[in-house]
Amino acid sequence: MSVILTSLAVSGSATILALLIGLPLASWCSKHQSKSLNWLKIVIRTLYGLPPVVVGVVVYLALSRKGIFGELELLFTIEGMIIAQTILILPLIWGLSWTAFDKIPKEVLETHGLLATKNMMMNRLQEAKVGIISAILVGFGRAIAEVGAVMIVGGNIAGKTRVMTTSIVLDTQQGNLDSALLSGGLLLLIALFASGLALKLEIEKFSSKKYSEKVPIFKQYSANVVVKNLNWKMDNKLILNDINVLSPKKCSAILGASGSGKSSLLRHIAGFIDSDSVKVEGKIMMVHQIPVILHGSVLQNICHAGVEVEEGMWWLKQVNLETLRDKSPKTLSGGEKQRLALVRALASQPDILLLDEFTASLDGTNVEMMERLVQNHLDRGAMIFLATHNSLQAKRLSKQIIILDDGKVVTEKEVHQSLLDGSWLG
């Protein structure tokens, strides 16, 4: 029991220390992408295979009497073993957590940013939770199973620095194979328990609870958008060419074929792409073309907009999702995700609402429902920019149609008539 507890104390402490160091570093590296950091990522991934004996020798030299930290007298102590294992597993937790942060879709981070949630770091952790838990599990598994570093630094002193792996080595050398196999089985049981705990943490469960509904108190909207002489290139290709939107109406539809620059214009207005040519006053929210779902239940997704659960229930009822309140958004159909994304945006009560193909692939009944909600938002005084392929929808909702063709604003005479009369829709 003493050996087991020592093993858990050493490997558990090393995992916690590596997590406290590696997780902030991973978050920072993911937010500040650059070529130099790509080289750092290569180095960190190379250190995934760092030999434990090498770490043991380096730490031994540093902690020995003639070493730079010799005065601390940490050689052949549990603390010294923790230091060695922390160094060993830090690259694993740092690198795997970095990958987990990188895998968060940019649209998810953009949505969190527009919702202006209080703790962006906590949201990033929640969105990358599964990958981070896997990183912790891999780090702990490497620590609890390694023998070289703790043997060199700890010395395998009975009753003091002996852990399960060094005990297995000693028993094998002395011919006590039954004891060695027993220790190995216990080591596997600990790993199995850690794996089960990780799986339990990964699975999202939401308690089923009934909530009352409360009609939101709608604010007075005030917005102004000016786009003047906007030019933007990507990969040396001109995407937006001298765009001017000087007097937008309450709803401006941006019409054009795929690749004409509609989404790029919306992203400039949203502030995702910095430009001195765009001036915006008012709170902005964007509904992306591919519906964005955030961590938490369907109801919690609405509450990310800063509303109480009662108001969240009211919004869910507007799109017939109230019975799915305690479900994971990942289980919703594509159309249900689109409805959820729209009402989450509306619940935040933005002065300026940006809609990028917000009813794509929906049936007629749900399109009518979504358009009615958008029209209600317009009637309350908000401003809307609607990027769409659907000229009929543009005419139903907007007072001003901006036609883009190959990144330029053109007149109705310069585009194919089928784009304007809706005949291409079938």
N, C-alpha and C positions, 0 to 999 in steps of 0.2 A: 504493500500500500504506500509506503514511503517513496518507493521508486516511481510509482504511478503519479503520485501527487507532485513530485519534483518535476517529472516530465511535463505535466499539465501546466505547472507554474512557469517553467522556462518557456515552453512553446507558446502558451497562451499570452504571456507578457510580451514575448517577441512579436507575435502577430498584432497585438494591440499597438505597440510602439511603431511597427512598420506601417500600420494603417493610419496612425496619427500623422506620420511624416509623409507617407506616399499619397494619401488621398488629396490633401491640398495641392501637392505638387502636380498630381494628375489633372486636377481641375484647372490649375493655372496653365499648364501646357496645352490642354485642349482648347482653352479660350484664346491663346496667343499662338496661332499656327504660323510657322515660318520655315524656311529651308534649314536654318540652324537647328531648330527643334526637331526636324525630321532626322537629322544626324543623331541628335540625342536619343530619339526613339530607337534608332538602330542599335546604339550602344546599350540601352536598357534591355532590349530584347536579347542582345548577345549575352547579357549577364543572367538571363534566365537559366543558363547552363553553368553558372558559376560553381566550380567544384568546392564542396564543403571544406575539404582539407586545406585548400588555398586560403579560404576565409579564416580557418582555425590558425594557420601559421601566422597570417598578418596580424590578427588580434592578439595572438600569443606574444609576438614581438612587441606590439604596442603596450601590452599590459605587464610585460616582464620588468624586473627591477631596473634594467638599463633602458627600457622603452620610454616613449614620451609620456605615457600615462602610468608609469611604474609607481609613482607616489600614491596612487589611489588604492593600491594593493587589491586589485580585483581578479588577479590570476588565481585559478582554481577555486572560484566562487560561482554561485548561481548567477550573480549579476554579470560576471564576465561571459558566462554562457548565453545569457539573454542578449548581450551586445552582439555576440558572434551570430546568433540566429537572426537577429534583427537585420544585420547587414546582409545576410544570406537571402532573406525572403523579401527585402525591400524592393528590389527590381521587379519581382513578380507582382506584388500588389500595386506598385506604381504603374508599371506598364499595362497590366490587364485593366486597371481602373481607368487609365488614360484611354484605352480602346473603348471601354464602356461609355465614357463621356462623349467620345467622338461619334458613337453610333446613335446618339440622340438626334432625331431629325431636326434640321434647322428651323422648319416650320413650327415645331413644338416650342423651341426656345424663343422664336419670334412672338408666338402667341403669349407665352408667359411674360415676355417683355412688354407687350402692349397692354396686357391686363394689369401690369404694374403691381404684381404680387409682392408682399413685404419681404420675403426671404428667398431670393433667387437661387442662392446656393442650396438651400434645402430642396427646392424644386428640382434642381439638377441632380441631386442625390437620389430623389424619388424616381426620376425618369430613368436613371442609370442603375437602379437598385439591383436588378438581377445580375448584371455584369459585375458589380462591386461585390456582391455576396459570393459569386464564383471566384473572384480574385482573393477574397479572404479565405475561402475554403482551400484553394490551391496553396496559398501561403502557409496556412496552418498545417496542411498535409505535408508540405516539404519540411517544415520545422520539426514536427513530431516524429518524422521518420528518418531524419538525418542523424549520422553518427560521427562523422569525421571532425566537424568543428567543435562539438561539445566534448569529444574525447580529448582533443588537444588542449582546449582552453580550460575545461573542467577537471580533467585528470581522473575521472571515474572513481572518485573517493566514496567509499561505502558510507551511507547514512548522511552524505552531504551533497555531492554533485553527481551521484549515479542516477542515470535516467534509464528508460526502458531499452533504448537501442544499445547503449553501452553495456547494459546488463546482459543483453542477448549475446553480444560479442564475447563478454567474459565467460558466460555459461558455455558457449560453444567451445572456447579455448580449453576449458576445464573438463569438457566431455559431458556436461549436464544438458543433454539435448532435449530432454523432456521439459526442463525449466525454460530453455530457450524458446521452444515451440509454444509453450504456454504464454510467455511474454509477448511473442509475436501475435498470437491470437487475441490477447488483450489489446495490443496496439491496433489491430484491425477493427476491434469492437469500438474503440474510441473514434477511429476514422469514420466508421459507419454511423455512430451517433452524431458526429459533426455534420456529416452529409445529410442525414435526416433533418437535423435542425435547420440547415441551410435551405433545404427544400420547403420546409414549413414557412420560413420567412419569405421565400420567393412567391408563394401562392397568395394571391389577394382574396381576402374574404371580407364581405361587407354585411354587417348585421341588418336583418330585415326589420324595418320600423315604419310605422305610419306617421305621416306628418300632415299637419293642416296646411292650407294654402293662404297666401297673403298677396294681394294685388300690389305691385310696386308703386312707389311714388315717383312719377316721371319728372325729370328736371327740365329746365329751359335750355335748349341747345343753342350754341353759338360757334360758328365755324367760318373759316376763310382759307381758301387754297389758291395759291398763285404759282403757276408753272411757266417760266419765261426762258425761252431759248435753251431748252434742255437738250443736250447732246450727250450720248453715253455709248462707250465702246466696251466690248468684252471679247478678249482674245483677238484684238485688232480688227474686230468686225463692228461696224456701226449699227447698234441695235435701235437707238432712238435718235432721230435726226431733226433738230430744231423744233421741238415740241413747245407749243404755247397754249396754256389754258388760263386765260386771264379773267374771265367772268363766268365761272361755273354756275350752272343752275342747281336747284335743290337735288336733282338726280341727273347725273351726266352718264350716259352709256358710252362705253368705249367698244366700238365694233371693229371687227377685223378677222382675217383668217388666222390660222395657227402660225405662230412665228412672226406676227406683225408687230409685236412689242407691247401688247396689252398688259400682260402680267408685269413686265419690266416697268411700265409707267406707274402701275399701282404700287410696286415695291419702292419706287422713288417717293411717292406721296406718303407711304407708310413710314418712311425714314429708315428702311432696311438698307438702302443705298444712299450714302451721303452725297448731297449736291447743293451747291449754292444757288442753283436755278429753281429750287423748289422752296416755297415759303408756306408753312402750314400753321394755323392757329386753331386749337381745339383738340379734344381727346380723340384718338384714332383707334379703330379696331378693324381687323381684316379677317375675312373668311376665305381661306385658301381653296384652290381648286380641288386638291385632295384633302378631304376632311381631316382636321387635326383633332386627335383625342389626347387628353392629358391624364396624368396618374390619378387614381381614385375611381370611385363609382360614377355612374351616370349623373347622379345628383351632385356629387362632389365636383364634377366637371363644371356644372353650372355655378357652384359656390366659388370656384376659382375667380369668377368675375367680381367677387366682393359682395355677394348678396347672402342673406340668411337662408336657411333651408326652406322656410315657408315661402319666400319669394321664388326660390329655385324650383319648388314644386309647381308654382303657378306657371312659370316659364315652360317647364316640361309638359304641362297639360296643354299648352298652346300648340304643341307638335305631337300630341298623343304618345308621349314617352313616359308618362307618370308611373305606369305599372312596371317600368324597367329601372326605376330609380336606384335600386340596390344592386344592379348588375354591373359587371365590368364593361366599359365601352368597347373593349376588344371583341366582345361577343355580338355586337350590333351588326346589322347589315350595312351595306354602303349607304343606302338611302337614310337609314336611321342616324348614321354618323353625320351625314350632311345636315339633317334637321337639328341634331344636338349642337353642331358647330355654329349654326346660325343663331339659335336662341342663347347660347353662351355669349356670343358677341353682342346681341341685343340687350342681354341682362346687364352688361357693363355700361350701358347707356352712353355710347360714343357720340360725340358731335359729328364725327366723320366716319362713315362706314364704307369699307372697301370690300366689294364682292367680286370674287374671281370665279366665274362659271359656277355660281352657288347652287344651281338646280340641275347640273349635268346628270343625266341618267335617271332622273326622277320621273315618275308617272304624272299624268295630268292633275290628279287630285292633290298630290303633295306639292306640285309646282304652284297650284293655286293657293294652297295654305301658306307656303313660304313667301310668295309674292304679297299676300295680304299682310303678313307681319312686316315686311319691308315697307309697304305702303303706309302702314300705321306709324312706323318710325319716321317716315317722310312727313306725314301729317303733323307730327309733334315738333317739326322744325329742324330735323337733322339734315345733314348733307350726305349724299351717297354717290359713290363712283362704282359703276357696274360694268365689269369687263365680261363680254359674252360673245358667243357666235350667233346667238338667237336674236335676229332682228325684230321678231314679233314681240319678244319679251322686252327688248330695248324700247320699243314704241309704247308698250303698255305702261312702263314705269318711269321713263325719263322724259325730260323736257328739252334735253340737249343731247345730240348724238355726235360723238367724235369718232371719225373713221380713220383707222390706221392701216397703212399699207407699206410693208417693208420699212417700218420705223418712222414713217412720215405721216403727218395729218393730210388727208386728201379730201376732195369733194365727192359727192355722190356720183358725179359724172365719170370719175376716174376709177371706179370699181365695177365689178360685174354686177349686173342688176339682181342676180339670184341671191347675192349677199344681203341685199336690202329688202327684197320682197318676201323672203323666207321660203321660196320655192325649193331651195336645196334641202330643206328639212324633210321633204317627202309629203 
